[in-house]
Amino acid sequence: MVISEKNKLLINRVLDTVDWELILKFYKLVGRSVGAETTQIPGIKKLARGIKMTEEHIKEEVHHLINHMVENDLSSFLYGPWNVIWVNGEWEIEIPEIDEKGNEVEGGESTFEHIQESVLEVHFSPMIVVSKELVIEEEDKDEETSDLQRQLEKALQEENYEAASKIRDLIEIYRKKK
């Protein structure tokens, strides 16, 4: 996708509002460099040894990142300390058919409307922390325990006592978590 003049103006307006001097100080403080991420973005090159990093280098890195997103119609992208969110006004949003009670009609017809407003958000976040948790409902825990119980019985029938011992330990761990 080619970047429209309207979107180029939006990108430049956002880039002009960033405090690049402060970003450069942070990069130097933590020893970051331009192009040091494992994700390869067209136009972003690792800064060569001996070249002193400037605000312009960082600005160019972010500019290439945004161009990559817009050209590939990506809605969000994380790149090092940068989190960019893009909503293209040319995209369409699906509006499902709704009944009198405000509920979506299953199998109903949907209409598509242009979003009409482009939005570009550039977040500089020096630290990103992510935590994941696997949510298992009580029913699922019982199913897992019963599956293990069947495997335990099978191991005992086959006189595979080593496997039976390990399975028994797993069952105990699941029961303690309940």
MARLUMNU-737199 format. One record per residue (C-alpha): residue number from 1; residue in three letters; chain; x, y, z. Coordinates in Angstrom, 1 decimal, decimal comma. Layout:
N
  pos  code  unit      xx      yy      zz
  NUM   Ala     A       X       Y       Z
...
END
This chain:
178
  pos  code  unit      xx      yy      zz
    1   Met     A     0,0     0,0     0,0
    2   Val     A     1,3     3,4    -0,9
    3   Ile     A     1,2     6,0     1,9
    4   Ser     A    -1,2     8,8     1,0
    5   Glu     A    -0,3    12,5     1,3
    6   Lys     A    -2,8    12,9     4,2
    7   Asn     A    -1,1    10,0     6,1
    8   Lys     A     2,4    11,4     5,4
    9   Leu     A     1,3    14,6     6,9
   10   Leu     A    -0,2    12,8    10,0
   11   Ile     A     3,1    10,8    10,4
   12   Asn     A     5,3    13,9    10,2
   13   Arg     A     3,0    15,8    12,7
   14   Val     A     3,4    12,9    15,2
   15   Leu     A     7,1    12,7    14,7
   16   Asp     A     7,5    16,4    15,2
   17   Thr     A     5,9    16,3    18,6
   18   Val     A     8,3    13,7    20,1
   19   Asp     A    11,0    15,0    22,4
   20   Trp     A    13,9    13,4    20,5
   21   Glu     A    16,5    15,0    22,8
   22   Leu     A    15,0    13,2    25,8
   23   Ile     A    14,8     9,9    23,9
   24   Leu     A    18,5    10,2    22,9
   25   Lys     A    19,4    10,7    26,5
   26   Phe     A    17,5     7,6    27,4
   27   Tyr     A    19,1     5,6    24,6
   28   Lys     A    22,6     6,6    25,8
   29   Leu     A    21,7     6,0    29,5
   30   Val     A    20,8     2,4    28,9
   31   Gly     A    23,2     1,7    26,0
   32   Arg     A    20,6     1,2    23,3
   33   Ser     A    21,4     1,6    19,7
   34   Val     A    19,5     2,1    16,5
   35   Gly     A    18,6    -1,0    14,6
   36   Ala     A    19,5    -3,3    17,4
   37   Glu     A    16,2    -5,3    17,5
   38   Thr     A    16,0    -8,8    16,1
   39   Thr     A    13,0    -7,9    14,0
   40   Gln     A    14,1    -6,6    10,6
   41   Ile     A    12,2    -3,6     9,3
   42   Pro     A    13,0    -2,3     5,7
   43   Gly     A    15,1     0,8     5,9
   44   Ile     A    16,3     0,3     9,5
   45   Lys     A    20,0    -0,5     9,6
   46   Lys     A    22,2    -1,0    12,6
   47   Leu     A    24,3     2,0    13,4
   48   Ala     A    27,9     1,4    12,2
   49   Arg     A    30,7     1,3    14,8
   50   Gly     A    32,3     4,7    15,4
   51   Ile     A    29,3     6,7    14,3
   52   Lys     A    27,9     8,8    17,1
   53   Met     A    24,2     8,3    17,5
   54   Thr     A    22,1    11,4    17,1
   55   Glu     A    18,4    12,4    17,5
   56   Glu     A    18,0    12,2    13,8
   57   His     A    19,1     8,5    13,8
   58   Ile     A    16,4     7,6    16,3
   59   Lys     A    13,8     9,7    14,5
   60   Glu     A    14,6     7,9    11,2
   61   Glu     A    14,3     4,5    12,9
   62   Val     A    10,8     5,3    14,2
   63   His     A     9,9     6,9    10,8
   64   His     A    10,8     3,6     9,0
   65   Leu     A     8,9     1,6    11,6
   66   Ile     A     5,7     3,7    11,1
   67   Asn     A     6,1     3,5     7,3
   68   His     A     6,4    -0,3     7,6
   69   Met     A     3,2    -0,4     9,6
   70   Val     A     1,2     1,9     7,3
   71   Glu     A     2,4     0,2     4,1
   72   Asn     A     1,5    -3,3     5,5
   73   Asp     A    -1,8    -2,2     7,1
   74   Leu     A    -0,7    -3,3    10,6
   75   Ser     A    -2,8    -2,0    13,4
   76   Ser     A    -0,1    -2,3    16,1
   77   Phe     A     3,5    -3,1    16,4
   78   Leu     A     6,1    -3,4    19,1
   79   Tyr     A     9,7    -2,6    18,3
   80   Gly     A    12,1    -2,3    21,2
   81   Pro     A    10,8     0,5    23,4
   82   Trp     A     8,4     1,7    20,7
   83   Asn     A     4,7     0,7    20,6
   84   Val     A     2,9     2,1    17,6
   85   Ile     A    -0,8     1,9    17,1
   86   Trp     A    -2,3     2,7    13,7
   87   Val     A    -5,9     3,1    12,6
   88   Asn     A    -6,3     3,9     8,9
   89   Gly     A    -9,3     6,0     8,1
   90   Glu     A    -9,6     4,1     4,8
   91   Trp     A   -10,3     0,8     6,7
   92   Glu     A   -13,8    -0,4     7,0
   93   Ile     A   -15,5    -1,5    10,2
   94   Glu     A   -18,1    -4,3    10,2
   95   Ile     A   -21,4    -3,4    11,9
   96   Pro     A   -23,5    -6,5    12,5
   97   Glu     A   -27,3    -6,5    12,3
   98   Ile     A   -28,9    -5,8    15,7
   99   Asp     A   -32,4    -6,7    16,9
  100   Glu     A   -34,8    -4,5    18,9
  101   Lys     A   -33,1    -5,5    22,2
  102   Gly     A   -29,7    -4,5    21,0
  103   Asn     A   -28,4    -8,1    20,5
  104   Glu     A   -26,5    -9,2    17,4
  105   Val     A   -28,7   -11,2    15,1
  106   Glu     A   -27,0   -14,6    14,3
  107   Gly     A   -26,7   -15,0    10,5
  108   Gly     A   -27,9   -11,5    10,0
  109   Glu     A   -26,4    -9,2     7,4
  110   Ser     A   -23,6    -6,9     8,3
  111   Thr     A   -22,9    -3,5     6,9
  112   Phe     A   -19,4    -2,1     6,3
  113   Glu     A   -18,6     1,6     7,0
  114   His     A   -15,4     3,5     6,5
  115   Ile     A   -13,7     4,5     9,7
  116   Gln     A   -13,0     7,9     8,2
  117   Glu     A   -10,5     9,1    10,8
  118   Ser     A    -6,9     8,0    10,8
  119   Val     A    -5,2     7,8    14,2
  120   Leu     A    -1,5     7,3    14,8
  121   Glu     A    -0,2     6,7    18,4
  122   Val     A     3,5     6,4    19,1
  123   His     A     4,3     5,2    22,6
  124   Phe     A     7,9     5,2    24,0
  125   Ser     A     7,9     2,7    26,8
  126   Pro     A    11,4     2,0    28,2
  127   Met     A    10,1    -1,0    30,1
  128   Ile     A     7,5    -3,5    29,0
  129   Val     A     6,5    -6,2    31,4
  130   Val     A     4,3    -9,1    30,3
  131   Ser     A     2,7   -11,8    32,4
  132   Lys     A     0,7   -14,7    31,1
  133   Glu     A    -1,5   -17,0    33,0
  134   Leu     A    -3,3   -20,1    31,8
  135   Val     A    -6,9   -20,1    33,0
  136   Ile     A    -8,2   -23,5    33,8
  137   Glu     A   -11,8   -23,8    35,0
  138   Glu     A   -12,6   -26,3    37,7
  139   Glu     A   -14,3   -28,6    35,2
  140   Asp     A   -11,1   -28,7    33,1
  141   Lys     A    -9,0   -29,5    36,2
  142   Asp     A   -11,3   -32,5    36,9
  143   Glu     A   -11,0   -33,6    33,3
  144   Glu     A    -7,2   -33,4    33,5
  145   Thr     A    -7,1   -35,3    36,8
  146   Ser     A    -9,4   -38,0    35,4
  147   Asp     A    -7,2   -38,4    32,2
  148   Leu     A    -4,2   -38,8    34,5
  149   Gln     A    -6,1   -41,3    36,6
  150   Arg     A    -6,8   -43,4    33,5
  151   Gln     A    -3,1   -43,2    32,5
  152   Leu     A    -2,1   -44,2    36,0
  153   Glu     A    -4,4   -47,3    35,9
  154   Lys     A    -3,0   -48,2    32,5
  155   Ala     A     0,6   -47,9    33,7
  156   Leu     A    -0,2   -50,1    36,8
  157   Gln     A    -1,8   -52,7    34,5
  158   Glu     A     1,2   -52,7    32,3
  159   Glu     A     3,4   -52,9    35,5
  160   Asn     A     5,2   -49,7    34,4
  161   Tyr     A     5,8   -48,6    38,0
  162   Glu     A     8,2   -45,7    37,1
  163   Ala     A     5,6   -44,0    34,9
  164   Ala     A     2,9   -44,7    37,4
  165   Ser     A     4,9   -43,0    40,1
  166   Lys     A     5,4   -39,9    38,0
  167   Ile     A     1,7   -39,8    37,0
  168   Arg     A     0,7   -40,2    40,7
  169   Asp     A     2,9   -37,2    41,5
  170   Leu     A     1,2   -35,1    38,8
  171   Ile     A    -2,2   -36,0    40,2
  172   Glu     A    -1,1   -34,9    43,6
  173   Ile     A     0,1   -31,6    42,2
  174   Tyr     A    -3,2   -30,9    40,5
  175   Arg     A    -5,2   -31,8    43,6
  176   Lys     A    -3,1   -29,4    45,7
  177   Lys     A    -3,7   -26,6    43,3
  178   Lys     A    -7,5   -27,1    43,7
END
